[in-house]
Amino acid sequence: MAASPTSAPRPDGAPSRWPLLVVFLVVFIDLLGFGIVLPVMPRQVEPYFDALRLGRLARGGLIGLLFSVFSLMQFLFSPLWGRLSDRVGRRPMLLLSLAGSVVFYAVYGWATTFPPERAATALGLMLAARIGAGIAGASVGTAAAVIADCTAPENRARGMALIGIAFGAGFTLGPLIAYFGLGLFGRQPWGVGAIASLLSAVALLIAWFVFGETRRPGTRPARELPSLARTAAVLGMPTVGGLVLVYFLSIFAFANFEATLARLTKAAFDMGDDANFLVFAFIGFMLMLAGGMYRPLAKRLPETALLAGGVALMILGLTAVGVVAWRTQAGPVAGGPLATLFHVGAAVAVAGFACVNPSVSALISRRTDPHRQGEVLGVNQSFASLGRILGPLAGSVLFDLHPSHTLPFVAAVAVLTAVLGIVPRLRRGVDRA
């Protein structure tokens, strides 16, 4: 399909709408599928664990594997998706990504139809589905490259903010759609996979009919596939390596918070499932709201200032959450000032993260040759996925090391303080570029 007239940047430098809509849908579907499966998967595997008579340690390990393999595949395949998009174009890679989501979420739904007597088959298919969905979802770097293709440098940060808004929307609406949508399938366990697969199919159809190629004509095609040497070369680019490090550490710190949030609300406030669900919806809503507020700010402030401000807000917010954990170590409390402090701290931390994400992506994109946008942004997303693997692992371990449950937040604040020390040097590098 030939590139549509809306695929190229507009003369006024504003982003073209159709490509950005498809990018939003790709990222939204990625997080929506994740948000739909996340709340129910641990419960859906229990009958199979019972049939296999697995112990507590084995159960926890397998659940952890089913969750983390998704991000592991994104870590491994994001550079490949990005590099191939530089070589063959953004459109075929994003279409392939959505098609993969259609198939593998359907496989996940199919896996839940097996009786407990076929537990090994069911768990094997679930693992395969999570691996495939992770590979298909490794296209966020390619989506960021589409934004880079379609926006002028001065509008790059505003365009990148769409990815953060899509993350927040998927994180918020995923559990909601899972809860209400399952009614369409009579609460059958396979309904979760069916919903995610159908939504991916809708996004695929929209992308097929409205999305034209955005890779700029005349850019040199990439001929080499990703390798450790090429990744090292990307990390060695002026200021880019430092920005990737900042992004990795910021996501690592934020993932400490995400992975322990449900456990903290139980320990600090004795929240049940419904109340905890509302907390997660609140977090996603704040991520959406902050992403929307970032766009006008990006017209007035440089990305380096927004990056530093975002890290500072994350430090303040996570410090407040850590104080709540410390003050409730004697036992859960029912609302009151500590509950207010928790919600304010969480909102501030999320607002800070919403500033970090697009700022880093925009700064990296503006320092990358057009013909390497997919590769470089793919490497950045690869290290982001690594942060989402290591952060929850560290947070889950640290949570139980002290009765106050404060260590995940202490570690996150310490890491972010180091990041805040790196940012001024990056700013000097950016100013010289």
C-alpha positions as CSV (number, residue, x, y, z in Angstrom):
1,M,0.0,0.0,0.0
2,A,1.4,3.4,-0.9
3,A,2.0,5.9,1.8
4,S,-1.1,8.1,2.3
5,P,-0.8,11.9,2.0
6,T,-1.2,12.2,5.7
7,S,1.9,10.1,6.4
8,A,4.4,12.8,5.8
9,P,5.0,15.7,8.2
10,R,2.7,18.7,7.5
11,P,4.3,21.9,6.3
12,D,3.6,23.7,9.6
13,G,5.6,21.0,11.4
14,A,2.6,19.7,13.3
15,P,2.3,15.9,13.5
16,S,0.2,14.1,10.9
17,R,-2.9,12.6,12.5
18,W,-3.5,9.2,11.0
19,P,-0.1,7.7,11.7
20,L,-0.2,9.1,15.3
21,L,-3.6,7.6,15.8
22,V,-2.3,4.2,14.7
23,V,0.7,4.5,17.0
24,F,-1.6,5.3,19.8
25,L,-3.7,2.2,19.0
26,V,-0.6,0.0,18.8
27,V,0.7,1.0,22.2
28,F,-2.8,1.1,23.7
29,I,-3.6,-2.4,22.5
30,D,-0.2,-3.6,23.8
31,L,-1.0,-2.3,27.3
32,L,-4.7,-3.1,27.1
33,G,-4.0,-6.8,26.4
34,F,-1.5,-6.7,29.3
35,G,-4.1,-5.0,31.6
36,I,-6.8,-7.5,30.6
37,V,-4.7,-10.6,31.3
38,L,-2.8,-9.3,34.4
39,P,-5.7,-9.3,36.9
40,V,-7.0,-12.8,36.1
41,M,-4.0,-14.9,35.0
42,P,-2.8,-15.8,38.6
43,R,-6.3,-17.1,39.3
44,Q,-6.7,-18.9,36.0
45,V,-3.5,-21.0,36.5
46,E,-4.5,-22.2,40.0
47,P,-6.6,-25.2,38.9
48,Y,-3.6,-26.4,36.8
49,F,-1.2,-26.0,39.6
50,D,-3.5,-28.0,41.9
51,A,-3.7,-30.8,39.3
52,L,0.1,-30.9,39.1
53,R,0.3,-30.7,42.9
54,L,2.9,-27.9,42.8
55,G,4.3,-26.4,46.0
56,R,4.1,-22.8,47.0
57,L,7.6,-22.0,45.7
58,A,7.0,-23.6,42.3
59,R,3.7,-21.8,41.9
60,G,5.2,-18.5,42.6
61,G,8.1,-19.2,40.2
62,L,5.8,-20.2,37.4
63,I,3.5,-17.1,37.9
64,G,6.6,-15.0,37.9
65,L,7.8,-16.6,34.7
66,L,4.5,-16.1,32.9
67,F,4.6,-12.4,33.8
68,S,8.3,-11.7,33.2
69,V,8.7,-13.6,30.0
70,F,6.5,-10.9,28.3
71,S,9.0,-8.2,29.2
72,L,12.0,-10.4,28.5
73,M,10.8,-10.9,24.9
74,Q,10.4,-7.1,24.5
75,F,13.9,-6.7,25.8
76,L,15.3,-9.1,23.3
77,F,13.2,-8.2,20.3
78,S,12.7,-4.4,20.5
79,P,16.0,-3.6,18.7
80,L,15.1,-6.2,16.0
81,W,11.7,-4.7,15.4
82,G,13.2,-1.2,15.2
83,R,16.1,-2.2,12.9
84,L,13.7,-4.1,10.6
85,S,11.4,-1.0,10.5
86,D,14.4,1.0,9.3
87,R,15.0,-1.6,6.6
88,V,11.5,-2.6,5.3
89,G,9.4,0.3,6.7
90,R,7.3,1.0,9.7
91,R,3.9,-0.1,8.3
92,P,4.7,-3.8,7.7
93,M,6.3,-4.1,11.2
94,L,3.4,-2.5,13.0
95,L,0.9,-4.6,11.0
96,L,2.9,-7.7,11.9
97,S,2.9,-6.7,15.5
98,L,-0.9,-6.3,15.6
99,A,-1.4,-9.5,13.8
100,G,0.8,-11.3,16.3
101,S,-1.3,-9.9,19.1
102,V,-4.5,-11.2,17.5
103,V,-3.0,-14.7,17.2
104,F,-1.3,-15.0,20.6
105,Y,-4.1,-13.6,22.7
106,A,-6.3,-16.1,21.0
107,V,-3.9,-18.8,21.9
108,Y,-4.0,-17.7,25.5
109,G,-7.8,-17.9,25.5
110,W,-7.6,-21.4,23.9
111,A,-5.1,-22.5,26.6
112,T,-7.7,-21.8,29.4
113,T,-10.2,-24.2,27.8
114,F,-8.1,-27.3,28.7
115,P,-9.3,-29.4,31.7
116,P,-7.1,-29.7,34.7
117,E,-6.2,-33.2,33.6
118,R,-4.2,-31.6,30.7
119,A,-2.5,-29.1,32.9
120,A,0.9,-29.4,31.3
121,T,-0.5,-28.7,27.9
122,A,-2.5,-25.7,29.2
123,L,0.5,-24.1,31.0
124,G,2.7,-24.8,28.0
125,L,0.3,-22.9,25.7
126,M,-0.1,-20.1,28.2
127,L,3.7,-19.7,28.2
128,A,3.9,-19.8,24.4
129,A,1.1,-17.2,24.3
130,R,3.0,-14.9,26.7
131,I,6.2,-15.3,24.7
132,G,4.4,-14.6,21.4
133,A,2.5,-11.6,22.8
134,G,5.8,-10.2,24.2
135,I,7.5,-10.5,20.8
136,A,4.5,-8.9,19.1
137,G,4.4,-6.2,21.6
138,A,8.1,-5.3,21.1
139,S,7.1,-2.6,18.7
140,V,6.9,0.4,21.0
141,G,10.3,1.5,19.7
142,T,9.0,1.3,16.1
143,A,5.9,3.3,17.2
144,A,8.2,5.9,18.6
145,A,10.1,6.0,15.3
146,V,6.7,6.7,13.5
147,I,6.3,9.7,15.7
148,A,9.8,10.8,14.9
149,D,9.0,10.4,11.2
150,C,5.9,12.5,11.4
151,T,6.9,15.3,13.7
152,A,9.3,18.3,13.4
153,P,12.0,18.3,16.1
154,E,10.3,21.2,18.0
155,N,7.1,19.1,18.3
156,R,8.9,15.7,19.0
157,A,8.3,15.7,22.7
158,R,4.5,16.5,22.3
159,G,4.3,13.6,19.9
160,M,6.1,11.2,22.2
161,A,3.7,12.1,25.0
162,L,1.0,10.2,23.1
163,I,2.9,6.9,24.0
164,G,2.6,7.8,27.7
165,I,-1.1,8.6,27.3
166,A,-1.7,5.3,25.5
167,F,0.2,3.5,28.4
168,G,-2.1,5.1,30.9
169,A,-5.3,4.4,28.9
170,G,-4.4,0.8,28.5
171,F,-3.4,0.4,32.1
172,T,-6.7,2.0,33.2
173,L,-9.2,0.4,30.8
174,G,-7.7,-3.1,30.6
175,P,-9.1,-4.3,33.9
176,L,-12.3,-2.5,33.3
177,I,-12.8,-4.1,29.9
178,A,-11.9,-7.5,31.3
179,Y,-14.5,-7.1,34.1
180,F,-17.4,-5.9,32.0
181,G,-16.5,-7.6,28.8
182,L,-16.4,-11.1,30.3
183,G,-20.1,-10.8,30.7
184,L,-20.4,-11.1,26.9
185,F,-18.9,-14.6,27.1
186,G,-20.8,-15.8,30.1
187,R,-17.8,-15.4,32.4
188,Q,-16.0,-18.2,30.5
189,P,-12.2,-18.2,31.2
190,W,-11.4,-18.0,27.5
191,G,-13.2,-14.7,27.3
192,V,-10.2,-12.8,28.5
193,G,-8.1,-14.0,25.5
194,A,-11.0,-13.5,23.2
195,I,-11.5,-9.8,24.2
196,A,-7.8,-9.0,23.8
197,S,-7.6,-10.8,20.5
198,L,-10.8,-9.1,19.1
199,L,-9.5,-5.6,20.2
200,S,-6.2,-6.3,18.5
201,A,-8.1,-7.4,15.3
202,V,-10.0,-4.1,15.3
203,A,-6.7,-2.1,15.6
204,L,-5.2,-4.2,12.8
205,L,-8.1,-3.4,10.5
206,I,-7.8,0.3,11.3
207,A,-4.1,0.3,10.7
208,W,-4.5,-1.7,7.4
209,F,-6.9,0.8,5.9
210,V,-5.6,4.2,7.2
211,F,-1.9,3.8,7.9
212,G,0.6,4.6,5.2
213,E,4.3,4.2,5.3
214,T,6.0,7.0,7.3
215,R,9.7,6.2,6.8
216,R,11.0,9.2,5.0
217,P,11.8,8.7,1.3
218,G,15.5,8.8,0.5
219,T,16.8,7.5,3.8
220,R,19.4,4.8,3.5
221,P,18.0,1.3,4.2
222,A,19.5,-0.5,7.1
223,R,21.3,-3.7,6.0
224,E,22.7,-5.1,9.2
225,L,20.5,-6.8,11.7
226,P,20.9,-6.0,15.4
227,S,23.9,-7.4,17.3
228,L,25.6,-6.8,20.6
229,A,28.2,-4.7,18.6
230,R,25.5,-2.5,17.1
231,T,23.8,-2.1,20.5
232,A,27.1,-1.1,22.0
233,A,27.5,1.4,19.1
234,V,24.1,2.9,19.9
235,L,25.0,3.2,23.6
236,G,28.2,4.9,22.6
237,M,26.5,7.7,20.6
238,P,27.0,11.1,22.2
239,T,24.4,11.7,25.0
240,V,22.3,8.8,23.8
241,G,23.9,6.2,26.1
242,G,23.4,8.5,29.1
243,L,19.7,9.0,28.1
244,V,19.2,5.3,27.8
245,L,20.7,4.8,31.2
246,V,18.4,7.4,32.7
247,Y,15.4,5.8,31.1
248,F,16.4,2.3,32.3
249,L,17.0,3.5,35.9
250,S,13.8,5.6,36.0
251,I,11.7,2.6,34.9
252,F,13.5,0.3,37.3
253,A,12.6,2.6,40.1
254,F,9.0,3.1,39.0
255,A,8.6,-0.7,38.6
256,N,9.6,-1.2,42.3
257,F,6.5,0.9,43.0
258,E,4.2,-0.9,40.5
259,A,5.2,-4.4,41.5
260,T,4.6,-3.8,45.2
261,L,1.5,-1.5,45.0
262,A,-1.1,-4.2,45.5
263,R,0.8,-5.7,48.5
264,L,1.3,-2.3,50.0
265,T,-2.4,-1.4,49.8
266,K,-3.2,-4.6,51.6
267,A,-0.6,-4.2,54.3
268,A,-1.2,-0.4,54.9
269,F,-5.0,-0.2,54.4
270,D,-6.3,-3.8,54.3
271,M,-7.8,-3.1,50.9
272,G,-9.9,-5.8,49.3
273,D,-9.8,-6.7,45.6
274,D,-12.4,-4.0,44.6
275,A,-10.7,-1.2,46.4
276,N,-7.3,-2.3,45.1
277,F,-8.8,-2.3,41.5
278,L,-9.8,1.3,42.0
279,V,-6.3,2.2,43.1
280,F,-4.9,0.8,39.9
281,A,-7.5,2.6,37.8
282,F,-6.5,5.8,39.6
283,I,-2.9,5.3,38.8
284,G,-3.7,4.7,35.1
285,F,-6.0,7.7,35.0
286,M,-3.3,9.9,36.5
287,L,-0.8,8.7,33.9
288,M,-3.3,9.6,31.2
289,L,-4.0,13.0,32.7
290,A,-0.3,13.9,33.3
291,G,0.5,12.8,29.7
292,G,-2.1,15.2,28.4
293,M,-0.8,18.0,30.6
294,Y,2.8,17.3,29.4
295,R,2.0,18.3,25.8
296,P,1.3,22.0,26.3
297,L,4.3,22.1,28.8
298,A,6.5,20.8,26.0
299,K,5.8,23.9,23.9
300,R,7.1,26.2,26.7
301,L,9.9,24.2,28.4
302,P,12.9,22.2,27.0
303,E,12.9,18.5,27.3
304,T,15.9,18.5,29.6
305,A,14.0,20.7,32.1
306,L,10.9,18.5,31.9
307,L,13.1,15.4,32.4
308,A,14.8,16.8,35.5
309,G,11.4,18.0,36.9
310,G,9.9,14.6,36.3
311,V,12.7,12.8,38.2
312,A,12.3,15.2,41.1
313,L,8.5,14.6,41.2
314,M,9.1,10.9,41.2
315,I,11.5,11.3,44.2
316,L,8.9,13.3,46.1
317,G,6.0,11.0,45.3
318,L,7.8,7.8,46.2
319,T,9.2,9.3,49.3
320,A,5.7,10.0,50.4
321,V,4.6,6.5,49.6
322,G,7.6,5.2,51.6
323,V,6.5,7.3,54.6
324,V,3.1,5.7,54.5
325,A,4.6,2.3,54.5
326,W,6.8,3.2,57.5
327,R,3.9,4.7,59.5
328,T,1.6,1.7,58.9
329,Q,4.1,-1.0,59.8
330,A,2.3,-1.6,63.1
331,G,-0.8,-2.6,61.2
332,P,-3.3,-1.3,58.6
333,V,-5.2,1.9,59.1
334,A,-8.6,2.9,57.8
335,G,-8.3,6.0,55.7
336,G,-7.3,9.2,57.3
337,P,-4.3,11.4,56.6
338,L,-2.1,8.5,55.7
339,A,-4.5,7.4,53.0
340,T,-4.5,10.9,51.6
341,L,-0.7,11.1,51.6
342,F,-0.6,7.7,49.8
343,H,-2.9,8.9,47.0
344,V,-1.1,12.2,46.7
345,G,2.3,10.6,46.7
346,A,1.3,8.0,44.1
347,A,-0.2,10.8,41.9
348,V,2.9,12.9,42.1
349,A,5.2,9.9,41.3
350,V,3.0,9.0,38.3
351,A,3.0,12.6,37.1
352,G,6.8,12.7,37.3
353,F,7.1,9.4,35.3
354,A,4.8,10.9,32.7
355,C,7.4,13.7,32.1
356,V,10.4,11.3,32.0
357,N,9.1,9.0,29.4
358,P,8.4,11.4,26.4
359,S,11.4,13.7,27.3
360,V,13.9,10.9,27.0
361,S,12.4,9.5,23.8
362,A,12.3,13.0,22.2
363,L,15.9,13.8,23.2
364,I,17.1,10.5,21.8
365,S,15.1,10.9,18.6
366,R,16.5,14.4,18.0
367,R,20.0,13.1,18.2
368,T,19.6,10.2,15.9
369,D,19.9,10.1,12.1
370,P,16.5,9.5,10.4
371,H,17.6,6.2,8.9
372,R,18.4,4.8,12.4
373,Q,15.4,6.0,14.3
374,G,13.8,2.6,14.6
375,E,17.1,0.9,15.7
376,V,18.1,3.5,18.3
377,L,14.6,3.9,19.8
378,G,14.2,0.1,19.8
379,V,17.4,-0.2,21.9
380,N,16.0,2.4,24.3
381,Q,12.7,0.4,24.6
382,S,14.8,-2.8,25.0
383,F,16.5,-1.3,28.1
384,A,13.1,-0.1,29.3
385,S,11.9,-3.7,29.2
386,L,14.9,-4.8,31.1
387,G,13.9,-2.2,33.8
388,R,10.4,-3.8,33.9
389,I,12.0,-7.2,34.4
390,L,14.6,-6.3,37.1
391,G,12.4,-3.6,38.9
392,P,9.6,-5.9,39.9
393,L,12.1,-8.6,40.9
394,A,14.0,-6.3,43.2
395,G,10.9,-4.7,44.6
396,S,9.2,-8.0,45.4
397,V,12.4,-9.2,47.2
398,L,12.9,-6.0,49.1
399,F,9.3,-5.7,50.2
400,D,9.7,-8.7,52.5
401,L,13.1,-7.9,53.9
402,H,11.9,-5.5,56.5
403,P,8.5,-5.4,58.4
404,S,7.9,-1.8,57.4
405,H,7.9,-2.7,53.7
406,T,9.7,0.5,53.0
407,L,12.8,-0.9,51.3
408,P,11.4,-0.9,47.7
409,F,10.7,2.8,48.0
410,V,14.0,3.6,49.6
411,A,15.8,1.8,46.8
412,A,13.7,3.6,44.2
413,V,14.4,7.0,45.7
414,A,18.2,6.2,45.9
415,V,18.3,5.2,42.2
416,L,16.3,8.3,41.2
417,T,18.6,10.6,43.2
418,A,21.5,9.1,41.2
419,V,19.6,9.8,38.0
420,L,19.0,13.4,39.1
421,G,22.8,13.7,39.4
422,I,23.3,12.4,35.8
423,V,20.8,14.8,34.2
424,P,22.9,18.0,34.5
425,R,25.7,16.3,32.6
426,L,23.3,15.2,29.9
427,R,21.9,18.7,29.7
428,R,25.4,20.0,29.0
429,G,25.9,17.3,26.3
430,V,22.6,18.3,24.7
431,D,23.4,22.0,24.7
432,R,26.7,21.2,22.9
433,A,25.0,19.1,20.3
